[in-house]
Amino acid sequence: MNIPLIIVVLYMIALFAISFYASKLASKGSEHYILAGRNLTTPIVAVTIVGLAIGAASTIGVSEQAFDVGLSAGWYTASWAAGAIIMGLVAAGKYREFNVTTVPELFERFYDTRSRVICVISQIIIQMVITSLQYVAGGAILASLLPDIFTLKTGMIFSALVFIGITFIGGMWSAGLSNLLNVALIYIGITVATFLVISGQGGLENIALQLPSEVPYFHPINGLGWIVIAGWFAVMITQTLSLQGTVQISFGAKDAKTAKNGFVIGGLLMIPIGFLSAYLGIAAKAAMPEISATLALPQVIMSLNPIIAGVTLAALWAADVSTACNLLLSSATLFSQDIYKRFLNPDISEKKYMLITRLTVFIIGIITFGLALTVQGILRTIMIGLSLTTAFTVVFLFTVFLPKLCRKNSAFYTTLVGIAVLVLWQFVPAIRIFPHVIYMEWIACVSTFLLTAALDKVPHQQLVQVAEHS
């Protein structure tokens, strides 16, 4: 009897049961499907942002990197946590008060139609790339931990069916309610597995004796170095302030206070998971130093009691499910709200709008699965793609805190320059004078925004009025 497989199947059944319940709530209208009727409570906001953040990169990815560099790999997830906390303190409440559905919609409200178009195209591309990576990660998890059942490709297909199905059925209510289960499973599975693996190897002191002395496995910084870690923080803080998948959670909160508190609590909840995952990677290195991290970690997990191994497997896969569902929904929302409804059919009925959004979930799911078959370098691809959100974050911060410097063209030119910098970074190695593209993005985007303000002397009257009344 394959107990781990049974546990994963039971978990999948539970997810679909939650989604069918969520579909009743989502059927009340399109706003209930894409924003949970703007009724998300603080706990659901918190677990939804945790579910979005704690994906395969924050668990499996961290463990595999810790296999080579040690505890410092845990800062990847901590950087996500910092982004969520800053989003809660600085921006989540502001976004909720605007009472819009998407970031591009916000751009058009305060700037112009060009800004909305360039924003929506960029956001969809970013999110589709990251969504495709979730299929790769989901397939890799199932293939590594259940090799007798899944290959990488069949694991990807199985993951895609679950991701798309859950999102298609219940929308934001599915993502929010299923994350109550996902996050609980993630914490139980990873915490128990880490404790049992470490204790089974005689504790941290005994593990340290089995590790290469030249690598600072238990130093919080030196394994990777502060430059890499600082780059992670820069990227994650930037993207949480403006990526549609993140911001859509704040749009769905009951009110500004709920959005703020949910993000702060969610950020605090994230911190331990990265370091627990790093300890798992270190323990795997001590137990099986001669094989690759990709093979060592699954073998360490599957050496545990079958029930614990099954729960841990389900937890790692749950991390992937929670991320993919949110990204699929937010990408579909961008298309249905900012392209179809705005330009193709402005008078669309409520019923047809919901149908279009659901169909878009399915179509984007198929497209991103196709992309997943060609993707390589998961963590690197995520970090580069998320860097493009710098332009959106710069525009948002100036709009809210320095509106007198805003001009009608500010959003468009800032986003255009952000895209240009990313393209040049990829194809012109000579411009890579910083350790990460995120630093050049911030310099270029802030400079563009300020230059536009300097050259165009006419203030943006609408934003000046916002500032005077805020």
C-alpha positions as CSV (number, residue, x, y, z in Angstrom):
1,M,0.0,0.0,0.0
2,N,1.5,3.4,-1.1
3,I,0.5,5.5,1.9
4,P,2.2,8.8,0.6
5,L,0.2,8.5,-2.6
6,I,-3.0,7.9,-0.7
7,I,-2.4,11.0,1.4
8,V,-1.8,13.1,-1.7
9,V,-5.0,11.8,-3.3
10,L,-7.0,12.5,-0.1
11,Y,-5.5,16.0,-0.1
12,M,-6.5,16.5,-3.7
13,I,-10.1,15.4,-3.0
14,A,-10.3,17.8,0.0
15,L,-9.1,20.7,-2.3
16,F,-11.9,20.0,-4.9
17,A,-14.5,19.7,-2.1
18,I,-13.4,23.1,-0.8
19,S,-13.6,24.5,-4.4
20,F,-17.1,23.2,-5.0
21,Y,-18.2,24.8,-1.8
22,A,-16.4,28.0,-2.9
23,S,-18.2,27.9,-6.2
24,K,-21.5,28.6,-4.4
25,L,-20.0,31.8,-3.0
26,A,-18.4,32.7,-6.3
27,S,-21.7,32.2,-8.2
28,K,-23.1,35.4,-6.7
29,G,-21.3,37.5,-9.3
30,S,-18.0,38.3,-11.0
31,E,-16.7,40.3,-8.1
32,H,-17.3,37.3,-5.8
33,Y,-15.4,35.1,-8.3
34,I,-12.3,37.4,-8.8
35,L,-12.3,39.3,-5.5
36,A,-14.3,37.1,-3.1
37,G,-16.9,39.8,-3.0
38,R,-14.3,42.1,-1.3
39,N,-15.2,40.1,1.9
40,L,-11.9,38.4,2.7
41,T,-11.2,38.5,6.5
42,T,-7.9,39.1,8.1
43,P,-7.1,35.4,8.6
44,I,-8.0,34.6,5.0
45,V,-5.9,37.5,3.6
46,A,-3.0,36.2,5.8
47,V,-3.1,32.6,4.6
48,T,-3.7,33.7,1.0
49,I,-0.6,35.8,0.9
50,V,1.3,33.0,2.6
51,G,0.0,30.5,0.1
52,L,1.1,32.8,-2.8
53,A,4.5,33.2,-1.3
54,I,5.3,29.7,-0.1
55,G,5.6,27.9,-3.4
56,A,8.1,25.4,-4.6
57,A,10.9,27.9,-4.7
58,S,10.4,28.7,-1.0
59,T,10.4,25.1,0.1
60,I,12.1,22.6,-2.4
61,G,14.1,25.4,-4.0
62,V,15.5,26.7,-0.6
63,S,16.2,23.1,0.6
64,E,18.2,22.3,-2.6
65,Q,20.2,25.5,-2.3
66,A,20.9,24.9,1.4
67,F,22.3,21.5,0.3
68,D,25.2,23.5,-1.2
69,V,25.4,26.8,0.8
70,G,23.7,26.2,4.1
71,L,21.3,28.1,6.3
72,S,21.6,31.4,4.4
73,A,19.3,29.9,1.7
74,G,16.4,30.5,4.1
75,W,16.6,34.2,3.5
76,Y,14.8,33.7,0.1
77,T,11.5,33.1,2.0
78,A,12.4,35.7,4.6
79,S,12.7,38.3,1.8
80,W,9.2,37.4,0.7
81,A,8.1,37.9,4.3
82,A,9.7,41.4,4.4
83,G,7.9,42.3,1.2
84,A,4.5,41.2,2.6
85,I,5.1,43.1,5.8
86,I,6.1,46.3,4.0
87,M,3.2,45.9,1.6
88,G,0.9,45.7,4.7
89,L,2.4,48.8,6.4
90,V,2.8,50.9,3.3
91,A,0.4,50.0,0.5
92,A,-2.2,47.3,1.1
93,G,-4.7,49.7,2.8
94,K,-4.1,52.3,0.1
95,Y,-4.9,49.8,-2.7
96,R,-8.1,48.7,-0.9
97,E,-9.3,52.3,-0.6
98,F,-8.9,52.8,-4.4
99,N,-11.7,50.2,-4.8
100,V,-10.4,49.0,-8.2
101,T,-9.9,45.4,-9.6
102,T,-6.5,45.5,-11.2
103,V,-3.2,47.5,-11.2
104,P,-3.6,48.5,-14.8
105,E,-7.1,49.9,-14.1
106,L,-5.5,52.0,-11.4
107,F,-2.9,53.2,-14.0
108,E,-5.6,54.4,-16.4
109,R,-7.6,56.1,-13.6
110,F,-4.7,58.3,-12.7
111,Y,-2.7,58.4,-15.9
112,D,-3.9,57.4,-19.4
113,T,-5.0,54.5,-21.6
114,R,-1.5,53.8,-22.9
115,S,-0.3,53.3,-19.3
116,R,-3.1,50.7,-18.8
117,V,-2.2,48.8,-22.0
118,I,1.5,48.6,-21.3
119,C,0.9,47.7,-17.7
120,V,-1.5,44.9,-18.4
121,I,0.7,43.3,-21.2
122,S,3.7,43.4,-18.9
123,Q,1.8,42.0,-15.9
124,I,0.3,39.1,-17.9
125,I,3.7,38.1,-19.3
126,I,5.4,38.2,-15.9
127,Q,2.6,36.1,-14.2
128,M,2.4,33.6,-17.1
129,V,6.1,32.9,-16.9
130,I,5.9,32.4,-13.1
131,T,2.8,30.3,-13.4
132,S,4.5,28.0,-15.9
133,L,7.3,27.5,-13.3
134,Q,4.7,26.1,-10.9
135,Y,3.9,23.2,-13.2
136,V,7.6,22.4,-13.5
137,A,8.0,22.5,-9.7
138,G,4.8,20.5,-9.1
139,G,5.8,17.8,-11.6
140,A,9.3,17.7,-10.1
141,I,7.9,17.2,-6.6
142,L,5.6,14.3,-7.6
143,A,8.3,12.7,-9.8
144,S,11.0,12.9,-7.2
145,L,8.9,11.7,-4.2
146,L,6.7,9.2,-6.1
147,P,9.0,7.9,-8.9
148,D,7.0,4.7,-9.3
149,I,3.9,6.7,-10.1
150,F,4.9,9.9,-11.8
151,T,7.5,11.0,-14.4
152,L,8.3,14.7,-14.6
153,K,5.9,15.1,-17.5
154,T,3.0,13.2,-16.0
155,G,3.6,15.0,-12.7
156,M,3.3,18.3,-14.5
157,I,0.1,17.2,-16.2
158,F,-1.4,16.0,-13.0
159,S,-0.4,19.3,-11.2
160,A,-1.8,21.4,-14.1
161,L,-5.2,19.6,-14.0
162,V,-5.5,20.3,-10.2
163,F,-4.3,24.0,-10.5
164,I,-6.6,24.8,-13.3
165,G,-9.5,22.9,-12.0
166,I,-9.5,24.5,-8.5
167,T,-9.2,28.0,-9.9
168,F,-11.8,27.5,-12.6
169,I,-14.4,26.2,-10.1
170,G,-14.2,28.7,-7.3
171,G,-11.9,31.7,-8.2
172,M,-10.7,33.8,-5.3
173,W,-12.9,32.0,-2.8
174,S,-11.2,28.7,-3.8
175,A,-7.8,30.3,-3.4
176,G,-8.6,31.8,0.0
177,L,-10.5,28.9,1.6
178,S,-8.2,26.2,0.2
179,N,-5.2,28.1,1.6
180,L,-6.6,27.5,5.1
181,L,-5.9,23.9,4.4
182,N,-2.7,24.4,2.4
183,V,-1.0,26.6,5.0
184,A,-1.9,24.3,7.8
185,L,-0.5,21.4,5.9
186,I,2.7,23.2,4.9
187,Y,3.5,24.1,8.5
188,I,2.7,20.7,9.9
189,G,4.5,18.7,7.2
190,I,7.6,20.8,7.0
191,T,8.0,21.4,10.8
192,V,7.4,17.7,11.7
193,A,9.7,16.4,8.9
194,T,12.5,18.8,9.8
195,F,12.3,17.8,13.5
196,L,12.3,14.1,12.7
197,V,15.1,14.3,10.1
198,I,17.4,16.3,12.5
199,S,16.6,14.1,15.5
200,G,17.0,11.0,13.5
201,Q,20.5,12.1,12.5
202,G,21.5,12.7,16.1
203,G,20.8,16.5,16.3
204,L,22.5,19.5,14.7
205,E,25.8,18.9,16.4
206,N,26.2,15.5,14.9
207,I,25.0,16.8,11.5
208,A,27.7,19.5,11.6
209,L,30.4,16.8,12.1
210,Q,29.3,15.2,8.8
211,L,29.5,18.4,6.7
212,P,32.4,19.8,4.7
213,S,34.2,22.3,6.9
214,E,34.9,24.7,4.1
215,V,31.3,25.6,3.7
216,P,29.7,27.7,6.5
217,Y,26.5,25.6,6.6
218,F,25.2,27.1,9.9
219,H,26.2,30.7,9.4
220,P,23.1,32.8,8.6
221,I,24.8,35.0,5.9
222,N,28.2,33.7,4.7
223,G,27.0,30.8,2.6
224,L,25.5,33.1,0.0
225,G,26.8,36.5,1.1
226,W,25.0,39.7,1.8
227,I,25.0,40.9,-1.9
228,V,22.9,38.0,-3.1
229,I,20.6,38.2,0.0
230,A,20.2,42.0,-0.5
231,G,19.2,41.3,-4.1
232,W,16.5,38.9,-3.0
233,F,15.1,41.5,-0.6
234,A,15.1,44.2,-3.2
235,V,13.2,42.0,-5.7
236,M,10.7,40.7,-3.3
237,I,9.8,44.0,-1.6
238,T,9.5,45.5,-5.1
239,Q,7.1,42.9,-6.5
240,T,4.8,42.6,-3.5
241,L,4.0,46.3,-3.9
242,S,2.7,46.0,-7.4
243,L,2.4,42.5,-8.9
244,Q,-1.3,41.8,-9.7
245,G,-1.3,38.4,-7.9
246,T,-0.2,40.1,-4.7
247,V,-2.3,43.3,-5.0
248,Q,-5.5,41.4,-5.9
249,I,-5.5,39.9,-2.4
250,S,-5.6,43.4,-0.9
251,F,-8.4,44.4,-3.4
252,G,-10.4,41.4,-2.0
253,A,-10.1,42.4,1.7
254,K,-13.2,43.6,3.6
255,D,-11.5,47.0,4.2
256,A,-8.2,48.8,4.4
257,K,-7.5,47.8,7.9
258,T,-8.1,44.1,7.1
259,A,-5.8,44.3,4.1
260,K,-3.1,45.9,6.2
261,N,-3.3,43.5,9.1
262,G,-3.6,40.4,6.9
263,F,-0.4,41.2,5.0
264,V,1.6,41.9,8.1
265,I,0.4,38.7,9.9
266,G,1.0,36.7,6.7
267,G,4.5,38.1,6.4
268,L,5.4,37.1,10.0
269,L,4.0,33.6,9.4
270,M,6.3,33.1,6.4
271,I,9.6,33.6,8.1
272,P,10.1,30.2,9.8
273,I,9.3,28.1,6.7
274,G,12.4,29.2,4.7
275,F,14.8,28.3,7.5
276,L,13.1,25.0,8.3
277,S,13.4,24.1,4.6
278,A,17.1,25.1,4.7
279,Y,17.6,22.8,7.7
280,L,16.1,20.0,5.7
281,G,18.6,20.6,2.9
282,I,21.5,20.7,5.3
283,A,20.4,17.4,6.9
284,A,20.1,15.9,3.4
285,K,23.7,17.0,2.6
286,A,24.9,15.3,5.8
287,A,23.0,12.1,5.1
288,M,23.8,11.8,1.4
289,P,26.7,14.0,0.5
290,E,27.7,12.3,-2.7
291,I,24.4,12.7,-4.7
292,S,22.6,15.7,-6.0
293,A,20.3,17.9,-3.9
294,T,17.5,17.0,-6.2
295,L,17.8,13.3,-5.3
296,A,18.9,13.6,-1.7
297,L,16.0,15.6,-0.4
298,P,13.3,13.2,-1.7
299,Q,15.2,10.2,-0.3
300,V,15.5,11.8,3.1
301,I,11.8,12.6,3.2
302,M,10.7,9.1,2.0
303,S,12.9,7.5,4.6
304,L,10.5,8.8,7.3
305,N,7.5,7.1,8.6
306,P,5.1,6.6,5.6
307,I,2.4,8.8,7.1
308,I,4.8,11.6,7.9
309,A,6.4,11.2,4.5
310,G,3.0,11.4,2.8
311,V,2.0,14.5,4.8
312,T,5.3,16.2,3.9
313,L,4.9,15.3,0.3
314,A,1.4,16.8,0.3
315,A,2.7,19.9,2.1
316,L,5.4,20.5,-0.5
317,W,2.8,20.0,-3.3
318,A,0.3,22.2,-1.4
319,A,2.9,25.0,-1.5
320,D,2.9,24.8,-5.3
321,V,-0.9,24.5,-5.5
322,S,-1.5,27.7,-3.4
323,T,0.9,29.7,-5.6
324,A,-0.3,28.5,-9.0
325,C,-4.0,29.1,-8.2
326,N,-3.6,32.7,-7.2
327,L,-1.4,33.5,-10.2
328,L,-3.8,31.8,-12.7
329,L,-6.8,33.8,-11.3
330,S,-4.9,37.1,-11.3
331,S,-3.7,36.6,-14.9
332,A,-7.3,35.8,-16.0
333,T,-8.6,38.9,-14.2
334,L,-6.1,41.1,-16.0
335,F,-7.3,39.8,-19.4
336,S,-11.0,39.9,-18.7
337,Q,-11.0,43.3,-16.9
338,D,-8.3,45.2,-18.7
339,I,-8.5,43.8,-22.2
340,Y,-11.8,42.2,-22.9
341,K,-14.1,44.4,-20.8
342,R,-12.2,47.6,-21.3
343,F,-11.6,47.4,-25.1
344,L,-13.6,44.5,-26.7
345,N,-16.9,44.5,-24.9
346,P,-17.5,47.4,-22.5
347,D,-21.2,46.5,-22.1
348,I,-20.7,42.9,-21.2
349,S,-23.2,41.4,-18.9
350,E,-22.3,40.1,-15.4
351,K,-23.0,36.5,-16.4
352,K,-20.9,36.6,-19.6
353,Y,-18.1,38.5,-17.8
354,M,-17.8,35.6,-15.3
355,L,-17.9,33.1,-18.1
356,I,-15.1,34.9,-20.0
357,T,-13.0,35.0,-16.8
358,R,-13.4,31.3,-16.2
359,L,-12.6,30.5,-19.8
360,T,-9.5,32.7,-19.6
361,V,-8.4,30.7,-16.5
362,F,-8.6,27.5,-18.6
363,I,-6.9,29.0,-21.7
364,I,-4.1,30.6,-19.7
365,G,-3.7,27.4,-17.9
366,I,-3.1,25.5,-21.2
367,I,-0.7,28.2,-22.5
368,T,1.3,28.3,-19.3
369,F,1.5,24.5,-19.3
370,G,3.0,24.7,-22.9
371,L,5.5,27.2,-21.6
372,A,6.4,24.9,-18.7
373,L,7.7,22.3,-21.1
374,T,10.5,24.8,-22.3
375,V,11.4,26.6,-19.0
376,Q,14.7,26.1,-17.4
377,G,16.3,27.7,-14.3
378,I,13.3,28.2,-12.0
379,L,14.7,30.5,-9.3
380,R,16.7,32.7,-11.7
381,T,13.8,33.0,-14.1
382,I,11.5,34.1,-11.2
383,M,13.9,36.7,-9.9
384,I,14.5,38.3,-13.3
385,G,10.8,38.3,-14.3
386,L,9.8,39.9,-11.0
387,S,12.3,42.7,-11.5
388,L,10.0,44.2,-14.1
389,T,7.5,45.1,-11.4
390,T,9.9,47.9,-10.4
391,A,8.2,50.2,-12.8
392,F,4.8,49.5,-11.4
393,T,6.0,50.0,-7.8
394,V,7.7,53.3,-8.6
395,V,4.6,54.6,-10.3
396,F,2.4,53.5,-7.3
397,L,4.7,55.1,-4.7
398,F,4.9,58.4,-6.5
399,T,1.1,58.4,-7.2
400,V,0.3,57.9,-3.5
401,F,3.1,59.8,-1.7
402,L,4.4,62.4,-4.2
403,P,1.5,63.2,-6.6
404,K,2.8,66.7,-7.4
405,L,5.6,65.1,-9.3
406,C,3.2,63.0,-11.5
407,R,2.4,63.8,-15.1
408,K,0.1,62.2,-17.6
409,N,3.0,60.5,-19.3
410,S,4.8,59.4,-16.2
411,A,3.4,55.8,-15.9
412,F,3.8,55.0,-19.6
413,Y,7.4,56.2,-19.9
414,T,8.5,54.6,-16.6
415,T,7.1,51.2,-17.6
416,L,8.6,51.5,-21.1
417,V,12.0,52.2,-19.7
418,G,11.6,49.3,-17.2
419,I,10.9,46.9,-20.1
420,A,13.9,48.3,-22.0
421,V,16.3,47.8,-19.1
422,L,15.2,44.2,-18.7
423,V,15.7,43.5,-22.4
424,L,19.1,45.1,-22.5
425,W,20.2,43.3,-19.4
426,Q,19.4,40.0,-21.0
427,F,21.0,40.7,-24.4
428,V,23.8,43.2,-23.7
429,P,26.1,41.8,-21.0
430,A,28.2,44.9,-21.0
431,I,25.6,46.9,-19.1
432,R,25.6,44.4,-16.2
433,I,27.5,46.7,-13.8
434,F,25.3,45.7,-10.8
435,P,25.1,42.3,-9.1
436,H,21.4,42.1,-10.1
437,V,19.1,43.7,-12.6
438,I,16.8,45.0,-9.9
439,Y,19.2,47.7,-8.9
440,M,19.5,49.1,-12.5
441,E,15.7,48.9,-12.8
442,W,15.2,51.1,-9.7
443,I,17.8,53.7,-10.9
444,A,16.3,53.8,-14.4
445,C,12.7,53.9,-13.4
446,V,13.0,56.5,-10.7
447,S,15.2,58.6,-13.0
448,T,12.6,58.3,-15.8
449,F,9.8,59.4,-13.5
450,L,11.7,62.4,-12.2
451,L,12.9,63.3,-15.6
452,T,9.4,63.3,-16.9
453,A,8.4,65.5,-14.0
454,A,11.2,68.0,-14.8
455,L,10.6,68.2,-18.6
456,D,6.8,68.3,-18.4
457,K,6.0,71.3,-16.2
458,V,2.3,70.9,-16.2
459,P,1.2,69.1,-13.0
460,H,-1.3,66.2,-13.1
461,Q,-4.3,68.1,-11.8
462,Q,-6.3,65.0,-10.8
463,L,-3.4,63.7,-8.6
464,V,-2.8,67.1,-7.2
465,Q,-6.4,67.1,-6.1
466,V,-6.0,63.7,-4.5
467,A,-3.0,65.0,-2.6
468,E,-4.9,68.1,-1.3
469,H,-7.8,65.9,-0.1
470,S,-5.7,63.1,1.5
